[in-house]
Amino acid sequence: MVASAREIQISSWGTGGQVADAQREPAAGFDNEKAAQIAAYFCQKAGAEGLEKLKLIKLIYLAERLYLERYGMLMNLDEFYSLPHGPIASSALNGINGEIDHPAWKQIAVSEDDDRTVKLAGEIDPDHLSKADVAVLEEVWNKFKHLTASEIRNYTHKNCPEYTELEQGRLPITVKDMLTAVGAADAQSLSDEIESFRKAIARLPQHAH
């Protein structure tokens, strides 16, 4: 389903609606600092104009997908869903929307004028991003920076087979779904390893949610 920019503009992406739930805990093992730095990285690349929220969350999803394809591991231990306007990284979107109470998300801010544009809110210190992370983010930015929000939305609909077309609501996208879509040889085994790692990280007392 191809959507026009106007259709997306009048959708619920700006206010939450179908996109993010009310205040809730992030995914088990999720690293708020890393997620916020990823979002801030893309906002910094975009410059003073910032990024439409829809484009930003698609860039984050595509970066996670590429990292998974390349390294057999997630960049951040988020959870993923199919929504009417494409696949999302759920906790990252909640953080962008201000629905996670963590100071890391103060690095970016959603414009009060339209509730759709996300901009850098100060200096960023990418101390939670590895060289491999930055290389993937750079590659994704260079590939998709020229696309509008509606164009990158439509790209994910056409080029992410793990995504399920929906008119409303959401459906989970499992790590196994993503691994299968990117051609991983043993999607089930890799998925099991990632989920075991997620549980182990979530149990660490120093891991801040």
C-alpha positions as CSV (number, residue, x, y, z in Angstrom):
1,M,0.0,0.0,0.0
2,V,1.6,3.2,-1.2
3,A,0.7,6.3,0.8
4,S,1.1,9.9,-0.2
5,A,2.8,12.5,1.9
6,R,-0.6,14.1,2.6
7,E,-2.0,10.8,3.9
8,I,0.9,10.3,6.2
9,Q,0.8,13.9,7.4
10,I,-2.8,13.5,8.6
11,S,-2.1,10.2,10.2
12,S,-1.5,9.6,13.9
13,W,2.3,9.6,13.7
14,G,2.6,13.0,15.3
15,T,0.5,12.4,18.4
16,G,1.2,8.8,19.2
17,G,-2.2,7.2,18.3
18,Q,-1.4,4.0,16.5
19,V,2.3,4.4,16.9
20,A,3.1,4.2,20.6
21,D,1.3,3.2,23.7
22,A,1.0,5.3,26.9
23,Q,3.9,5.3,29.3
24,R,5.4,1.9,29.5
25,E,8.7,0.2,30.3
26,P,11.1,-0.3,27.4
27,A,11.9,-3.7,26.0
28,A,13.9,-6.1,28.2
29,G,17.6,-5.3,27.8
30,F,16.9,-2.1,25.9
31,D,19.7,0.6,26.2
32,N,18.1,4.0,26.4
33,E,21.5,5.8,26.1
34,K,22.4,3.9,22.9
35,A,18.9,4.4,21.4
36,A,18.9,8.1,22.1
37,Q,22.4,8.5,20.6
38,I,21.3,6.6,17.5
39,A,18.3,9.0,17.1
40,A,20.6,12.0,17.9
41,Y,23.1,10.8,15.3
42,F,20.5,10.9,12.5
43,C,19.1,14.3,13.7
44,Q,22.7,15.7,13.7
45,K,23.1,14.5,10.1
46,A,19.9,16.2,9.1
47,G,21.1,19.6,10.4
48,A,18.9,22.5,11.6
49,E,15.8,21.3,9.7
50,G,15.6,18.1,11.7
51,L,13.8,14.9,10.6
52,E,10.2,14.0,10.3
53,K,9.5,11.5,13.1
54,L,8.3,8.9,10.5
55,K,11.6,9.1,8.6
56,L,13.6,8.9,11.8
57,I,12.0,5.8,13.1
58,K,12.4,4.2,9.6
59,L,16.1,5.0,9.6
60,I,16.4,3.4,13.0
61,Y,14.6,0.3,11.9
62,L,16.7,0.0,8.7
63,A,19.9,0.4,10.7
64,E,18.9,-2.3,13.1
65,R,18.0,-4.5,10.1
66,L,21.3,-3.9,8.4
67,Y,23.3,-4.5,11.6
68,L,21.4,-7.8,12.1
69,E,22.1,-8.9,8.5
70,R,25.8,-8.0,8.9
71,Y,26.6,-9.2,12.4
72,G,23.8,-11.6,13.4
73,M,23.1,-9.4,16.4
74,L,20.9,-6.4,17.1
75,M,22.5,-3.0,17.6
76,N,20.1,-2.4,20.5
77,L,17.7,-4.9,22.1
78,D,14.5,-3.3,21.0
79,E,11.2,-5.0,20.0
80,F,9.8,-4.5,16.5
81,Y,6.3,-4.2,15.1
82,S,4.4,-3.8,11.9
83,L,2.2,-0.7,11.9
84,P,0.1,0.8,9.2
85,H,2.9,3.1,8.1
86,G,5.6,0.4,8.2
87,P,7.9,-1.4,10.6
88,I,9.1,0.3,13.8
89,A,11.6,-0.2,16.6
90,S,9.0,0.1,19.4
91,S,11.0,1.3,22.5
92,A,13.0,3.8,20.3
93,L,9.8,5.3,19.1
94,N,8.4,5.5,22.6
95,G,11.6,7.3,23.7
96,I,11.3,9.8,20.8
97,N,7.7,10.4,21.7
98,G,8.7,11.2,25.3
99,E,7.0,8.1,26.7
100,I,10.1,6.7,28.4
101,D,11.3,8.6,31.5
102,H,15.1,8.6,31.0
103,P,17.4,11.6,30.7
104,A,19.1,10.3,27.6
105,W,16.1,11.3,25.5
106,K,16.8,15.0,26.3
107,Q,19.4,14.9,23.5
108,I,16.5,15.2,21.0
109,A,13.3,17.1,21.0
110,V,10.0,16.9,19.0
111,S,9.0,20.3,17.6
112,E,6.1,21.9,19.5
113,D,5.0,23.5,16.3
114,D,3.9,20.4,14.4
115,D,4.7,17.5,16.8
116,R,6.2,15.7,13.8
117,T,9.7,17.1,13.4
118,V,12.6,15.8,15.6
119,K,15.7,17.9,16.1
120,L,18.9,17.7,18.0
121,A,18.5,19.4,21.4
122,G,22.2,19.8,22.4
123,E,25.6,18.3,22.1
124,I,25.8,14.5,21.7
125,D,28.4,12.2,23.1
126,P,28.2,8.9,21.2
127,D,29.9,6.9,23.9
128,H,27.5,4.0,23.6
129,L,28.1,3.7,19.8
130,S,30.8,1.3,18.6
131,K,32.7,1.8,15.4
132,A,30.5,-0.9,13.8
133,D,27.4,0.9,15.0
134,V,28.6,4.2,13.5
135,A,29.5,2.5,10.2
136,V,26.1,1.0,9.8
137,L,24.4,4.3,10.8
138,E,26.5,6.1,8.2
139,E,25.7,3.6,5.5
140,V,22.0,3.8,6.2
141,W,22.1,7.6,6.2
142,N,23.9,7.8,3.0
143,K,21.5,5.5,1.3
144,F,18.3,7.0,2.5
145,K,19.0,10.7,3.3
146,H,17.5,11.8,0.0
147,L,14.2,10.1,0.6
148,T,11.2,12.0,2.0
149,A,9.3,10.5,5.0
150,S,6.6,9.0,2.7
151,E,9.2,7.6,0.3
152,I,11.2,5.8,3.0
153,R,7.9,4.6,4.4
154,N,6.9,3.1,1.0
155,Y,10.4,1.7,0.7
156,T,10.0,-0.4,3.8
157,H,6.6,-1.6,2.7
158,K,8.2,-2.9,-0.6
159,N,11.6,-4.1,0.6
160,C,11.1,-5.5,4.1
161,P,9.4,-8.9,3.7
162,E,9.1,-9.3,7.4
163,Y,6.6,-6.4,7.5
164,T,2.9,-7.2,7.4
165,E,0.5,-4.7,5.8
166,L,-2.0,-3.4,8.3
167,E,-4.8,-0.9,8.2
168,Q,-4.8,-0.5,12.0
169,G,-3.2,-1.9,15.1
170,R,0.1,-3.6,15.2
171,L,1.7,-7.1,14.8
172,P,5.0,-8.2,16.3
173,I,8.0,-8.7,14.0
174,T,10.2,-11.3,15.6
175,V,14.0,-11.3,15.4
176,K,13.6,-14.6,13.6
177,D,11.3,-12.9,11.0
178,M,14.0,-10.3,10.4
179,L,16.8,-12.8,10.2
180,T,14.9,-14.9,7.7
181,A,14.1,-11.8,5.6
182,V,17.8,-10.8,5.4
183,G,18.8,-14.4,4.4
184,A,20.4,-15.7,7.6
185,A,21.4,-19.3,7.3
186,D,20.2,-20.4,10.7
187,A,17.6,-17.8,11.7
188,Q,16.1,-19.9,14.6
189,S,19.5,-20.5,16.3
190,L,20.6,-16.9,16.0
191,S,17.2,-15.7,17.2
192,D,17.5,-18.0,20.2
193,E,21.0,-16.7,21.0
194,I,19.8,-13.1,20.8
195,E,16.8,-13.7,23.1
196,S,19.1,-15.5,25.6
197,F,21.4,-12.5,25.5
198,R,18.4,-10.1,26.0
199,K,17.4,-12.0,29.1
200,A,20.9,-12.0,30.5
201,I,21.4,-8.2,29.9
202,A,18.0,-7.5,31.5
203,R,19.0,-9.3,34.6
204,L,22.1,-7.2,35.2
205,P,21.5,-4.8,38.1
206,Q,23.5,-2.0,36.5
207,H,21.4,-2.0,33.3
208,A,19.2,1.0,33.4
209,H,15.8,0.7,31.7
